[in-house]
Amino acid sequence: MTNETTPEPAAPRQSPEAIVATSVLRRSRSRWRIAAFLALALAVIAMVGRFAIEQTAGGSDTIARVNIDGTIATDPARLKVLSDLGEDDHVKAVIVAINSPGGTTAGGEELYEALSALREKKPVVAVIKELGASAAYMTAIASDRIFARRLSIVGSIGVLYQNVDAGKLMETIGVSMEKVATGPLKAEPDFTGPIKPEVRASLESLVGDSFNWFVDIVAERRGLTRPQTLALADGRIVTGRQGIENKLIDAIGGEAEAIAWLQDERNVPAKLPVQSRYPLPDQGFGWFGKLIGSQARSALGLNPTGPIVLDGLVSLWQVGPAS
């Protein structure tokens, strides 16, 4: 008897097209693996960097920098940062770096109150870069001293409420709107027509109350009489040089001059590092888009992190004619 072994079946031959497809698939998988590895590595680096910033901020003496860029609105995260700075013994002074046309009156008030509380605990100095107007100027006066460039734009003390009257447009295109309200001032003013007299009176009271508070704190913080402040509170903007003449700011300069003043007048130790503490570092990859456009938007007085949407009373210097 002879033992015959069954020959193994030959592997099926792949067509040239299948070989090419398999090769492409393998290369594609390799690229995706590399991309996933790089994404993971970047995420780890970002997390480590954030941790390092937090550790450095809490471990040695420093001057903290708080950046107020773009349109101002209320911000709980910013409030917490300012509160924490007041309790941090390693923070010897705070520089508020401002580049903003203003924003909501509530946002300006929030910053003013928070910085005033911080000022009671440690020196606070404001540095206005290109622009510090309206609610941004409201922010600046909460500091111990205000620096600005000779050609910085400051001032614009005032409050604004705007409404669009699109009634004629809606009539032209044949659109009408009806509403049922619980009172004559509910949901007013309406964009379907001009402001009614009773609505205008209500809004003037609203704007006037906010304006009077703004005037009062400017007079108090800048050592001006109320008549002197009212003469400057017609919404005008001025240069930094003019701001010194009318006592809206204290000195010409930037961050270097602010640090020198802190050392000379508030006994802040020399050569302390300056660390940005607000805005908070990104936790993900949002930094990439901001890197491209945020600084340019801030220089124009625009919100560096998103669209400009303001509800409520506004204390805002606007570039362009009023409608």
Disulfide bonds with the S-S distance in Angstrom:
none
